[in-house]
Amino acid sequence: MNGFTHHGLDEDAFAEKSGVAASLRTFDAFPKTKPTYSTSTRRGGQWTILVFLLCGALSFSELRTWYNGQENHHFSVEKSVSRKLQLNMDIVVAMTCDNLRINVQDAAGDHILAGELLEKQDTSWAAWNRELNYKTKGVPEYQKLHEEDSQRLFEQEEDSRVGHVLHEAARYVKRKFPKGPKVKKKDTLDSCRIYGSLQGNRVQGDFHITAKGHGYFEFGHHLEHSAFNFSHLITELSFGPHYSSLLNPLDKTISSTPTHYYKYQYYLSVVPTIFTRAGVVDPYNRILPDPSTISPKDHSTIFTNQYAVTSQSRELPQSPRYIPGIFFKYNIEPLLLVVSEERGSLLALLVRLVNVASGVLVSGNWLFQLANWAVEMLSKRRRKAEGVLNGRHGSAEEEDE
């Protein structure tokens, strides 16, 4: 009755056959056409390959993001009670060790004779500049304090990531200070290397290096001003447990001056920091780990200190009122920064993968249909234009006859 039989078609071909499978297919919200009534095209195959490649790339990106985890930064007022602060230092001053005085004075009123607790070694300023100022192919390892170095900024950025910090902390378990450069026979022992760790009070303090007879009264000791040279090279200056591989703002810096009566002043703001992979830190309940409970053998969580620094240096008038030297004023901030690396659950990953796959397939189907519609419209316009031209040509021939 509907003319299908004249073309060899049957309405029963579009209907489901009876049985359990047919009953289940009635619940399908997306009825499909029979495979015999669909035609594969080259354009459709190419589009399918493109969609699957895009789906695979996005899925791989989701898997990599989940595997690497996500870094979160949480700030809180530090609730733990800590009394001691470890200071790690490795600095070379262009003066002999006998002419230097090294002390720590803190807000609690305690004076620490750091010169007796730290190691002092006579060395050569030329040897350190020759051996350590250039690594390979003329690339400087030490930079001047206010110079901008993209490689150094990149290394500092890496040292603020959880994975890199924990890896470096696990590699350098012994935390020893590196050996100095070899001093040759022609080198003059005109400098002093000061290195080691010392314990101080966890309060605001001042670590300073001055000349003999200046800053502290010493009967019968007064160094001539012409012997002053506070040019210095800082290999490391850090607070907390010693991790020699981590790069701090003052690490690998060099400052030199031709002036004898000169003062270097550094202002440091120290922030206690925890790097952890142990669980998820809740930013709302502020469930933060206690630094005093962290074991040094726990490589999934480490406690250290980061600091920001500003510097000021100037030449001083040669007067007893002014004291030349190198001064580090540090202040402990009442904050605790927790940098945690967190990874989502497998269920959340599965949901994202399903969303990516379904979104790409649906969007690809829409774009394919839109592209086919545009091609058909262009084909119709082209055929219509060709028909008009053919009609005009035919009427012209009739007129000529």
C-alpha positions as CSV (number, residue, x, y, z in Angstrom):
1,M,0.0,0.0,0.0
2,N,2.8,2.4,0.7
3,G,4.9,1.4,-2.4
4,F,7.7,-0.2,-0.4
5,T,7.0,-3.6,-2.0
6,H,7.6,-2.2,-5.5
7,H,11.2,-1.4,-4.5
8,G,11.8,-4.7,-2.7
9,L,11.5,-3.2,0.8
10,D,9.5,-4.6,3.7
11,E,8.4,-2.8,6.8
12,D,9.1,-6.0,8.8
13,A,12.8,-5.4,8.2
14,F,12.7,-2.3,10.5
15,A,10.8,-4.1,13.3
16,E,12.4,-6.1,16.1
17,K,11.9,-9.9,16.0
18,S,10.2,-11.5,18.9
19,G,12.1,-13.0,21.8
20,V,14.0,-11.9,25.0
21,A,16.5,-9.9,23.0
22,A,13.8,-8.0,21.3
23,S,12.1,-7.2,24.6
24,L,15.4,-5.9,26.0
25,R,16.0,-3.7,23.0
26,T,12.7,-1.9,23.6
27,F,14.5,-0.2,26.5
28,D,17.1,1.2,24.2
29,A,16.8,5.0,24.2
30,F,18.9,5.3,21.1
31,P,17.3,3.0,18.4
32,K,19.8,2.2,15.6
33,T,19.4,1.6,11.9
34,K,19.8,-1.9,10.6
35,P,23.5,-2.5,9.5
36,T,22.2,-3.4,6.0
37,Y,20.8,0.1,5.6
38,S,24.0,1.9,6.5
39,T,26.8,2.7,4.1
40,S,30.4,3.2,5.0
41,T,32.1,6.1,3.4
42,R,35.7,7.2,3.1
43,R,35.0,10.5,4.8
44,G,33.2,8.8,7.7
45,G,36.2,6.5,8.2
46,Q,38.6,9.3,8.3
47,W,36.5,11.3,10.7
48,T,36.2,8.2,13.0
49,I,40.0,7.8,13.1
50,L,40.4,11.5,13.9
51,V,37.8,11.3,16.7
52,F,39.4,8.2,18.2
53,L,42.9,9.9,18.1
54,L,41.5,13.0,19.8
55,C,39.8,10.8,22.4
56,G,43.0,8.9,23.1
57,A,45.1,12.0,23.5
58,L,42.7,13.6,25.9
59,S,42.4,10.4,27.9
60,F,46.2,10.1,28.1
61,S,46.3,13.7,29.4
62,E,43.8,12.9,32.1
63,L,45.8,9.8,33.1
64,R,49.0,11.7,33.3
65,T,47.5,14.5,35.3
66,W,46.0,11.9,37.7
67,Y,49.3,10.1,38.0
68,N,51.4,13.3,38.7
69,G,48.9,14.5,41.2
70,Q,48.0,18.0,42.1
71,E,49.9,20.4,44.3
72,N,48.0,22.4,46.9
73,H,49.3,25.2,49.2
74,H,47.7,25.6,52.6
75,F,48.5,28.4,55.1
76,S,47.8,28.3,58.7
77,V,49.0,29.8,62.0
78,E,51.7,27.5,63.3
79,K,50.3,25.9,66.4
80,S,53.3,23.8,67.4
81,V,55.7,24.9,70.1
82,S,59.3,24.8,69.0
83,R,62.3,26.3,70.8
84,K,65.2,25.5,68.6
85,L,66.1,26.6,65.1
86,Q,69.0,25.1,63.1
87,L,71.1,27.4,61.0
88,N,73.2,25.9,58.1
89,M,75.9,28.0,56.6
90,D,78.7,27.7,54.1
91,I,80.3,31.0,53.3
92,V,83.7,32.2,52.2
93,V,84.9,35.7,53.2
94,A,88.0,37.3,51.6
95,M,89.8,37.7,55.0
96,T,91.8,35.4,57.0
97,C,90.1,33.4,59.8
98,D,92.2,35.0,62.5
99,N,90.8,38.4,61.6
100,L,87.1,37.5,61.7
101,R,84.6,37.3,64.5
102,I,81.4,35.4,64.1
103,N,78.5,35.7,66.5
104,V,74.8,35.2,66.9
105,Q,72.6,37.5,69.0
106,D,68.8,36.8,69.2
107,A,65.8,38.6,70.7
108,A,65.9,36.3,73.8
109,G,69.2,38.0,74.8
110,D,71.4,35.0,74.2
111,H,74.8,35.3,72.5
112,I,76.2,32.4,70.7
113,L,79.9,32.3,69.8
114,A,79.3,30.8,66.3
115,G,83.0,31.1,65.5
116,E,83.7,28.3,68.1
117,L,80.8,26.0,66.9
118,L,81.3,26.4,63.1
119,E,84.2,25.0,61.1
120,K,86.7,27.5,59.9
121,Q,89.2,26.7,57.1
122,D,91.9,28.9,55.6
123,T,91.4,29.0,51.8
124,S,92.1,31.1,48.7
125,W,89.7,33.5,47.2
126,A,91.2,32.9,43.8
127,A,90.8,29.2,44.1
128,W,87.0,29.5,44.8
129,N,86.5,31.9,41.9
130,R,88.6,29.7,39.6
131,E,86.9,26.3,40.5
132,L,83.4,27.3,41.3
133,N,82.6,30.4,39.3
134,Y,82.2,28.4,36.2
135,K,80.7,24.9,35.8
136,T,80.9,23.8,32.2
137,K,81.3,25.7,28.9
138,G,81.5,29.1,30.6
139,V,78.1,28.9,32.4
140,P,78.4,30.6,35.8
141,E,77.4,28.6,38.8
142,Y,77.6,31.5,41.2
143,Q,75.8,34.7,40.3
144,K,75.9,38.3,41.7
145,L,73.2,38.9,44.2
146,H,70.9,41.1,42.1
147,E,71.4,39.4,38.7
148,E,68.5,37.8,37.0
149,D,69.3,34.2,35.8
150,S,66.5,32.2,34.0
151,Q,68.2,28.9,34.8
152,R,68.5,29.8,38.5
153,L,64.8,30.9,38.6
154,F,63.9,27.5,37.0
155,E,65.9,25.6,39.6
156,Q,64.3,27.5,42.5
157,E,60.9,26.8,41.0
158,E,61.7,23.1,40.9
159,D,62.9,23.2,44.5
160,S,59.4,24.3,45.5
161,R,57.6,21.3,44.1
162,V,56.8,18.4,46.4
163,G,58.1,15.5,44.2
164,H,61.4,17.2,43.5
165,V,62.0,18.2,47.1
166,L,61.2,14.7,48.5
167,H,63.4,13.1,45.9
168,E,66.4,15.3,46.7
169,A,65.9,14.9,50.4
170,A,65.9,11.1,50.0
171,R,69.1,11.2,47.9
172,Y,71.1,13.3,50.3
173,V,70.4,11.6,53.6
174,K,73.9,12.3,55.1
175,R,73.5,16.0,54.5
176,K,77.2,16.7,54.5
177,F,78.8,20.0,53.3
178,P,80.8,19.6,50.0
179,K,84.5,19.8,49.9
180,G,86.1,23.0,48.9
181,P,88.3,23.5,45.8
182,K,91.9,22.3,45.7
183,V,94.3,25.1,46.6
184,K,97.3,25.2,44.4
185,K,100.8,26.2,45.6
186,K,100.7,29.6,43.9
187,D,97.4,30.4,45.6
188,T,97.6,32.7,48.7
189,L,95.6,31.7,51.8
190,D,93.9,35.1,52.0
191,S,90.3,33.9,52.8
192,C,88.3,32.0,55.3
193,R,85.6,29.4,54.7
194,I,83.0,29.2,57.5
195,Y,80.7,26.2,57.3
196,G,78.6,24.0,59.5
197,S,75.3,23.9,61.5
198,L,74.4,25.4,64.8
199,Q,71.4,25.5,67.1
200,G,69.8,28.8,68.1
201,N,66.6,30.0,69.6
202,R,63.5,30.1,67.4
203,V,63.2,33.8,67.7
204,Q,64.3,36.9,65.8
205,G,68.0,37.1,65.6
206,D,71.1,38.5,64.0
207,F,74.0,36.5,62.6
208,H,77.0,38.7,61.8
209,I,80.5,38.5,60.7
210,T,82.8,41.3,61.7
211,A,86.5,42.1,61.9
212,K,88.6,41.6,64.9
213,G,88.3,44.4,67.4
214,H,85.2,45.9,65.8
215,G,81.7,45.4,67.2
216,Y,83.0,43.6,70.3
217,F,85.6,45.0,72.6
218,E,88.8,42.9,72.6
219,F,91.6,44.3,74.7
220,G,94.8,44.7,72.7
221,H,93.1,43.7,69.4
222,H,92.3,46.2,66.7
223,L,92.6,45.3,63.0
224,E,93.7,48.0,60.6
225,H,91.1,49.2,58.3
226,S,93.3,48.5,55.3
227,A,93.0,44.8,56.0
228,F,89.2,44.8,55.7
229,N,87.7,43.0,52.8
230,F,84.1,41.7,53.3
231,S,83.7,40.4,49.8
232,H,82.0,37.0,50.3
233,L,80.7,34.0,48.5
234,I,77.7,32.1,49.9
235,T,77.4,28.5,48.9
236,E,74.6,27.8,51.3
237,L,72.5,29.6,53.9
238,S,69.4,27.7,55.1
239,F,67.3,27.1,58.2
240,G,66.1,23.8,59.6
241,P,67.3,20.4,58.6
242,H,70.2,20.4,56.2
243,Y,69.3,19.6,52.6
244,S,72.3,20.7,50.6
245,S,70.7,20.0,47.2
246,L,67.9,22.5,47.7
247,L,68.5,26.0,46.3
248,N,67.7,28.9,48.6
249,P,67.6,32.5,47.6
250,L,71.1,33.3,48.9
251,D,72.7,30.0,47.8
252,K,75.4,30.2,45.1
253,T,75.7,34.0,45.3
254,I,78.8,36.2,45.3
255,S,79.2,39.8,46.4
256,S,82.5,41.8,46.1
257,T,83.6,45.3,46.9
258,P,86.9,47.2,46.4
259,T,86.1,49.3,49.5
260,H,87.5,48.3,52.8
261,Y,85.0,49.9,55.2
262,Y,81.9,48.3,53.8
263,K,78.7,46.8,55.3
264,Y,76.4,44.1,53.9
265,Q,72.9,43.8,55.4
266,Y,70.5,41.0,54.6
267,Y,66.9,40.9,55.9
268,L,65.4,37.4,55.9
269,S,61.8,36.4,56.5
270,V,61.7,32.7,57.4
271,V,58.5,30.7,56.8
272,P,58.2,27.1,58.2
273,T,57.3,24.8,55.4
274,I,56.1,21.2,55.2
275,F,56.3,19.2,51.9
276,T,54.2,16.1,52.1
277,R,52.6,13.3,50.1
278,A,51.0,11.7,53.2
279,G,47.3,11.9,52.7
280,V,45.1,14.9,51.8
281,V,45.3,18.1,53.8
282,D,41.8,19.5,54.5
283,P,42.0,23.3,53.8
284,Y,38.7,23.9,55.7
285,N,39.4,22.1,58.9
286,R,43.0,23.0,58.8
287,I,44.1,19.4,59.7
288,L,47.8,20.1,59.3
289,P,50.7,17.8,60.4
290,D,52.7,18.8,63.5
291,P,56.3,19.5,62.6
292,S,57.5,18.1,65.9
293,T,56.0,14.7,65.0
294,I,57.7,14.3,61.6
295,S,60.5,11.7,61.6
296,P,63.7,12.5,59.7
297,K,63.5,9.0,58.1
298,D,60.0,9.7,56.7
299,H,60.7,10.4,53.0
300,S,57.0,11.1,52.3
301,T,57.0,14.2,54.5
302,I,59.8,16.6,55.4
303,F,59.9,19.8,57.5
304,T,62.1,22.7,56.4
305,N,62.1,26.5,56.2
306,Q,61.9,28.8,53.2
307,Y,62.8,32.4,53.3
308,A,62.6,35.6,51.3
309,V,65.4,38.1,51.4
310,T,66.1,41.7,50.7
311,S,69.6,43.2,50.9
312,Q,71.3,46.5,51.4
313,S,74.9,47.4,51.1
314,R,76.9,50.6,51.4
315,E,80.2,52.1,52.2
316,L,80.6,53.4,55.8
317,P,82.4,56.4,57.1
318,Q,85.6,55.3,58.9
319,S,84.3,56.1,62.4
320,P,84.0,54.0,65.6
321,R,80.3,54.6,65.4
322,Y,79.9,52.4,62.4
323,I,80.7,48.7,62.2
324,P,81.5,47.2,58.9
325,G,80.8,43.5,58.2
326,I,78.2,41.0,57.0
327,F,74.9,41.0,58.9
328,F,72.0,38.5,58.5
329,K,68.9,39.6,60.3
330,Y,66.3,36.9,60.3
331,N,62.7,36.9,61.5
332,I,60.5,33.8,62.0
333,E,57.0,34.3,60.5
334,P,54.1,33.0,62.6
335,L,52.8,31.0,59.6
336,L,53.0,27.4,58.5
337,L,53.0,26.6,54.8
338,V,52.0,23.1,53.8
339,V,52.7,22.1,50.2
340,S,50.9,18.8,49.6
341,E,50.8,16.6,46.6
342,E,47.3,15.0,46.3
343,R,45.9,12.5,43.9
344,G,42.2,11.9,43.2
345,S,40.4,8.6,43.6
346,L,40.1,6.0,40.9
347,L,36.3,6.6,40.7
348,A,36.8,10.3,40.0
349,L,39.4,9.3,37.3
350,L,36.9,6.9,35.7
351,V,34.2,9.5,35.7
352,R,36.5,12.0,33.9
353,L,37.5,9.4,31.3
354,V,33.9,8.6,30.6
355,N,33.1,12.3,30.3
356,V,36.0,12.9,27.9
357,A,35.2,9.9,25.7
358,S,31.4,10.7,25.5
359,G,32.0,14.4,25.0
360,V,34.4,13.8,22.1
361,L,32.1,11.2,20.4
362,V,29.0,13.4,20.7
363,S,30.8,16.5,19.5
364,G,32.4,14.6,16.7
365,N,29.1,13.3,15.5
366,W,27.6,16.8,15.5
367,L,30.5,18.2,13.6
368,F,30.4,15.3,11.1
369,Q,26.7,15.9,10.4
370,L,27.3,19.6,10.1
371,A,30.1,19.0,7.7
372,N,27.9,16.7,5.6
373,W,25.1,19.3,5.5
374,A,27.5,22.0,4.4
375,V,28.9,19.7,1.6
376,E,25.3,18.8,0.4
377,M,24.3,22.5,0.3
378,L,27.4,23.4,-1.7
379,S,26.7,20.5,-4.1
380,K,23.1,21.7,-4.6
381,R,24.1,25.2,-5.3
382,R,26.8,24.0,-7.8
383,R,24.3,21.8,-9.6
384,K,21.8,24.6,-9.7
385,A,24.3,27.0,-11.2
386,E,25.4,24.5,-13.8
387,G,21.7,23.9,-14.8
388,V,21.1,27.6,-15.3
389,L,24.2,27.9,-17.5
390,N,23.2,24.9,-19.6
391,G,19.6,26.4,-20.1
392,R,21.0,29.7,-21.3
393,H,23.4,28.0,-23.7
394,G,20.5,25.9,-25.2
395,S,18.3,28.9,-25.8
396,A,21.1,30.7,-27.6
397,E,21.6,27.8,-30.0
398,E,17.8,27.8,-30.9
399,E,18.0,31.5,-31.7
400,D,20.9,30.9,-34.1
401,E,19.0,28.3,-35.9
